[in-house]
């Protein structure tokens, strides 16, 4: 099972052939990733399209507990030279907590453990 970061979800939406093998997987992500996706759709397609997507999304959302938040801030601090976003650090921390592979194409994660890196 995988934690889908925003990059991975976008590539699925774009029908990237490299992500084709993940099409039938349950998308597990966080509310922070939902916010990122909504923002991207809002900027590119407008509010009506973003609201329509939000109304119809069907993902499993993992809870961001205070412990997860603290651990993600610490992870980000340890990796400050990699310019990892807060959303990505929370996602990676959630993946570790729930024993999920972190699915991404973000270069900052390419050589980290517990990552399925797909461009």
Secondary structure, DSSP 8 states (H G I E B T S, - for coil): -EEE-HHHHHHHHTT-GGGGGGTTS--EEEHHHHHHHHHHHHHHH-HHHHHHHHHH---EEE---HHHHHHHHHHHHHTGGG---HHHHHHHHHHHHTT-EEEE--GGGTTSTTEEE--
